[in-house]
Amino acid sequence: MGRTKKRENPVLDNTLECVAVKRENSSGMGNPKFRFIMSNGAEIYTPANVGWAYEICPTHLYGKLLRVVYQMNRYEKFIMESYEEVPNGEQ
């Protein structure tokens, strides 16, 4: 039997308004995880065990325009690679 070819998911890069940021259960190693809910209805999760998750302040990001780079994992869940706040008026 041959191996199945690994499916490569495209990396998505969008500028979206953040409607909410919810704290999820911590990873198995005890690190924080978050779920970003965007204006288009997409739910984008931070990966497990990343150091930059400690920098996330949910109340600060509410209603802000964010440039989000993310990808769909094999469970059809959007996983964030990075984000940055977009200054007002830019897109």
N, C-alpha and C positions, 0 to 999 in steps of 0.2 A: 504494500500500500504506500502510495506517495504522500508527501506532506501537502497540506493545503496551503495555498499562497496567503501570506499575511496581508490583510486589507489595509491599505494606507488611507487614512482619513485626511481630507484637506484641512489646512490651518485656516481659520476664519479670522478676519480682522474687521471689526465694525465699530462705529461710533454710536453709542446708545445711551439713553437716559436711564439712570439707576433709580428704580422705583422703591426698592427695599434691599437691605442686606440682613440676612438671618444667620445666627450662629447655629451651626450644626453640631452633632456629637463630635467630640475630639477623636483624633486618629488613635490607633492602637498604641502608639508611642506617647500619647497624651498631648499632641500638638493641635492647635485650633484649626477648624475647618469652617468655611462660610459658604452660603448660597446667595448669589446675586440675582435678584429678580429685575429684569430689564423691561423697558417700555414696550417692547414688541412681544412680551410674554415669555421670552426665553429665560430659563433658569440655568445659571452658569456656576459651577462649583469650583472652589479652590482645590488644588491637589492635596493629598495627604502629605504631611511631614515637610512642608516648605517653610523656610524661615521668614519669608516676606508676609506670611499670613498674620504674624504678630503685629505688623504695622497697620492693619486694617482697622479703621474706626467707623463702624456702621452708621452712626449718627452724622458724621461728617460727609459721607458719600451719598446720603439720601438726596434725590433730586438733581444730582450732578450729572453732567455729560461726561461719559467715560469712553476712552478708546480701549477696546477689549480684544485681546488675541486669545482665541480658544479653539478647541478641537473636540470632536465627538469621540468618546471611547467605545469600546466594544459592547458596552451595555447601553448604548445610545444615550449617554449622559454627556452634557457639555462640560469640559474641564478647562479651566482658565490657565493660560500660560503666563499672561501678564496683563496689567491694566495701567492706565495713566489717566489722570484728570485732564480734560480738555478745557482750556481757558474759554471764557464766555465769548461767543461770537465766532469761534473757529469750528471747523468740521473737517 
